[in-house]
Amino acid sequence: MSFGRYRGRHLRARSKKRGPVVVGTAAAVLVGTGGTSASAGSYRVRAGDTLSSIASRYKTTVTRLVRMNNISDPNLIVVGRRLRVPGGGPGTRTHSVRAGETLSSIAGRYKTSVGRIARMNRISNVNFISIGQKLKVPGGSVANRGATGSPSGSVSNSLTHHARSHGLDVSLVKALARLESGWNQKAVSSAGARGVMQVMPGTARYINRVLGGGGHRPLRLRDMDDNVHLGVMYLRHMLAIMPTQNKALAAYYSGPGNVKRRLDRRQRWYARTVQGLRSRFR
C-alpha cells in the first residue's frame, strides 16, 4: 500500500489537471521517509520526485541520470516516465519479528517510520505483529542498539509538554508524530515536509503568521522543539475547524481542503493508524 501525500496542508484543494504532470527541480533533495523502492535498473517518476531525490535514493548523481536517460532539461521530469537508474537501487531487507518487538521499535531500529513499514507490508493494524513474521524494511543503515526501542527522551518530553500546553491529548500527539516520522527530527519527505511532525515550510509560515507561532519569535522547522510546537499548533487548529477528530487527522495528513463529507481510502488509513497507535502512549 503506497500512498502519496498532499503537503500544502493549509491551502485549498488542488484542481485536477489533464495531461502529463511536470514535477520538481533538480535542486531538491530527498532524505529519510517516502514510498517503496523501485525495481532494479528502472524507476517510474512519481509526484514530488526530482532528479536530485532520485539520485539520492539510488546513491548516484544528477549528471549520471541525465546521461543515462538523455535528459535535455534536468529541471523538468514528467510523472509516469520510467527512468534508467544504476542497478540495485536502494533495496529493502527482511526483518524477522522477535519476542517483545513492536512496529515502533522496528521503525526505530531501521531509522524509518511506523507508517512506512505498515505501507510496505500492507499492515492494517499496526498494533498486531506476530513473532517470526517476515517484514520488508528499508535497506538503509540500522540504528545502533541503543537507538532501538523508544525514541529519545527529549523528543518524548517535547511532545508531552506542547500537547499539554495546548490542551491536546498526549497520546494523540505522540501517535501522530510516530506515524509521521518515527519521532525523527532528521526526516525529510520527498515533498519537503520536515522533522518530527513533518511540517511543510509553507505551513510553518502560515502557523507563524496566522496562528501566532511562538509569540515573541517565529518557530523554526529545523529546531526539534519548535518543530513539535508547530505540528501541535497545526493539529490543534485542525481539531478546532474540523467536525470530528478523524477528519482533523485527515486534514493534518492531506490538507483541510481535501477532506470531503466522507474520507477517502488514504485518509481513513491514516486516521485509523494514528488511533491504533495511541494505546502505546497512554
C-alpha positions in Angstrom: 0.0 0.0 0.0 1.8 3.1 -1.2 0.2 6.4 -0.5 1.1 9.8 -1.9 1.0 12.9 0.3 -0.6 16.3 -0.3 1.6 18.6 1.8 0.2 22.1 1.3 -1.9 21.4 4.3 -3.4 24.8 4.9 -4.1 25.6 1.3 -7.2 24.9 -0.9 -7.7 21.5 -2.6 -5.7 21.2 -5.8 -7.6 21.5 -9.1 -7.5 18.4 -11.3 -5.4 18.7 -14.5 -5.2 16.6 -17.5 -2.1 15.6 -19.4 1.4 14.9 -18.2 2.4 16.4 -14.9 5.8 18.1 -14.6 7.4 17.9 -11.2 10.3 19.2 -9.3 13.6 20.9 -10.0 17.0 19.3 -9.7 17.8 21.3 -6.6 15.5 19.4 -4.2 16.9 16.6 -2.0 15.1 13.6 -0.6 16.2 12.4 2.8 14.5 9.8 5.1 10.9 8.7 4.5 8.9 8.0 1.4 7.5 5.1 -0.6 8.8 1.7 -1.5 11.8 1.0 -3.6 11.7 0.6 -7.4 12.8 -2.4 -9.3 16.5 -2.7 -10.0 17.5 -0.8 -13.1 14.5 1.3 -13.6 12.3 3.8 -11.7 8.9 5.3 -12.5 8.7 9.0 -11.7 6.1 9.9 -9.0 4.6 13.2 -8.0 7.0 15.1 -5.8 10.1 13.5 -7.3 13.1 15.4 -8.6 16.2 14.2 -10.3 18.1 15.1 -7.1 15.7 13.0 -5.0 16.0 10.0 -7.3 19.8 10.4 -7.5 19.9 10.4 -3.7 17.7 7.3 -3.5 20.0 5.4 -5.8 23.2 6.8 -4.4 24.2 8.4 -7.7 24.4 11.9 -9.2 22.0 14.0 -11.3 24.6 14.2 -14.0 24.7 10.4 -14.3 21.0 10.2 -14.5 20.9 12.8 -17.2 23.4 10.9 -19.3 21.7 7.5 -18.8 18.3 8.9 -19.9 19.3 11.5 -22.5 17.6 14.2 -20.5 17.9 17.7 -22.1 16.5 19.7 -19.2 17.3 18.3 -15.7 14.8 20.6 -14.1 11.8 19.0 -15.9 10.8 15.4 -15.4 7.3 14.1 -16.0 5.2 12.0 -13.7 4.9 8.4 -15.0 8.2 8.5 -17.0 10.3 5.4 -16.5 14.0 6.3 -15.9 17.0 4.1 -16.1 18.9 4.1 -12.8 22.0 2.3 -11.5 21.3 -1.3 -10.9 20.4 -2.5 -7.4 18.6 0.6 -6.2 18.1 1.4 -2.5 16.7 -2.0 -1.9 14.9 -3.5 1.0 15.8 -6.0 3.6 13.8 -8.5 5.6 13.3 -8.4 9.3 12.0 -11.4 11.3 9.9 -10.2 14.2 11.2 -11.3 17.6 9.6 -11.5 21.0 9.0 -8.1 22.6 9.3 -6.2 19.4 6.7 -3.7 18.1 6.4 -1.8 14.8 7.6 1.3 16.7 10.8 -0.5 17.9 11.5 -1.9 14.5 11.0 1.5 12.9 13.5 3.0 15.3 16.0 0.2 14.5 15.8 0.9 10.8 15.6 4.7 11.1 12.2 4.9 9.4 8.6 5.4 10.5 5.8 3.0 11.5 3.7 4.3 8.6 6.4 3.4 6.0 6.8 -0.2 7.3 3.0 -0.5 7.5 2.6 0.6 3.9 5.5 -1.6 2.7 3.9 -4.7 4.3 0.2 -3.8 3.8 -0.4 -3.9 7.6 -3.8 -2.6 8.5 -3.5 -3.0 12.3 -0.2 -1.5 13.5 -0.7 -2.9 17.0 -0.6 -6.5 15.8 2.5 -8.3 14.5 3.4 -11.9 15.3 6.7 -13.5 16.4 8.5 -14.8 13.3 6.6 -12.6 10.9 8.8 -11.5 8.0 8.6 -7.8 7.3 10.1 -5.8 4.5 12.0 -2.8 5.9 14.1 0.0 4.2 17.5 -1.2 3.1 19.4 1.7 4.6 21.5 1.7 7.7 20.4 0.2 11.0 20.4 2.2 14.2 22.7 1.1 16.9 21.3 -1.0 19.7 20.9 2.0 22.0 18.7 3.6 19.5 16.3 0.6 19.2 13.0 0.8 21.0 11.7 4.0 22.5 12.8 7.3 20.8 14.9 9.8 22.7 13.5 11.2 25.9 13.9 14.8 24.7 11.5 14.2 21.8 9.1 12.5 24.1 9.3 15.3 26.6 8.8 17.9 23.9 5.7 16.1 22.6 4.3 15.8 26.1 5.0 19.4 27.0 3.5 21.0 23.9 0.5 18.7 23.8 -0.4 19.6 27.4 0.3 23.3 26.9 -2.2 23.4 24.0 -4.8 21.2 25.7 -4.4 18.2 23.5 -4.3 14.5 24.4 -0.6 13.5 24.7 -1.3 10.0 23.3 -2.9 11.6 20.1 0.1 13.9 19.5 2.7 11.1 20.2 0.9 8.7 17.9 0.6 11.2 15.1 4.3 12.0 15.4 5.3 8.4 15.5 3.4 7.7 12.2 4.7 10.8 10.5 8.4 10.5 11.2 9.1 7.8 13.8 10.0 10.7 16.1 12.9 11.5 13.8 13.8 15.2 13.6 16.1 14.5 10.6 13.3 13.0 8.5 12.5 15.0 5.3 9.8 13.8 2.9 10.1 13.9 -0.9 7.6 16.8 -0.8 9.8 18.8 1.7 8.0 18.2 4.9 10.5 18.3 7.8 11.1 17.0 11.3 9.3 15.1 14.0 5.9 16.5 12.9 6.6 16.5 9.2 5.6 20.2 8.7 5.9 21.9 5.3 7.8 25.2 5.1 4.7 26.9 3.8 2.6 25.5 6.6 5.2 26.7 9.1 4.9 30.2 7.7 1.2 30.0 8.0 1.4 29.0 11.6 3.9 31.7 12.4 1.9 34.5 10.6 -1.7 33.5 11.2 -1.8 31.3 14.3 0.7 33.2 16.3 3.7 30.9 16.2 6.0 31.2 19.1 4.6 34.6 20.1 7.8 36.6 20.6 9.7 34.9 17.8 9.0 32.7 14.7 9.1 28.9 15.3 11.8 27.2 13.3 11.3 23.9 11.4 14.8 22.7 11.9 14.7 23.0 15.7 13.3 19.9 17.2 11.3 21.6 19.9 10.0 24.3 17.6 9.1 21.6 15.0 7.0 19.8 17.6 5.4 23.1 18.6 4.5 23.9 15.0 2.9 20.5 14.5 0.9 20.6 17.7 -0.4 24.1 16.9 -1.4 22.9 13.5 -3.1 19.8 14.8 -5.0 22.0 17.4 -6.1 24.2 14.6 -7.4 21.2 12.6 -9.3 19.9 15.6 -10.9 23.3 16.0 -12.1 23.7 12.4 -13.0 20.1 11.5 -16.2 18.4 12.8 -14.6 15.2 14.0 -11.3 14.0 15.4 -10.7 11.6 12.5 -11.5 14.4 10.0 -9.0 16.6 11.8 -6.3 13.9 11.4 -7.2 13.5 7.8 -6.8 17.3 7.4 -3.4 17.2 9.0 -2.5 14.4 6.5 -3.8 15.8 3.3 -4.9 19.4 3.9 -8.4 20.5 5.1 -9.4 21.4 1.5 -9.1 17.8 0.6 -11.3 16.4 3.3 -14.8 15.8 1.9 -18.0 14.6 3.6 -16.6 11.0 3.5 -12.9 10.3 4.0 -11.1 8.6 1.1 -9.2 5.4 1.5 -5.8 7.0 2.3 -7.4 9.4 4.8 -9.2 6.5 6.6 -6.0 4.5 6.7 -4.1 7.5 8.3 -6.7 8.3 10.9 -7.2 4.6 11.8 -3.4 4.1 12.1 -2.9 7.1 14.4 -5.8 6.0 16.6 -4.4 2.5 16.7 -1.0 3.8 17.9 -2.5 5.8 20.7 -2.7 2.8 23.1 1.1 2.7 23.2 1.3 6.2 24.8 -1.5 6.0 27.3 
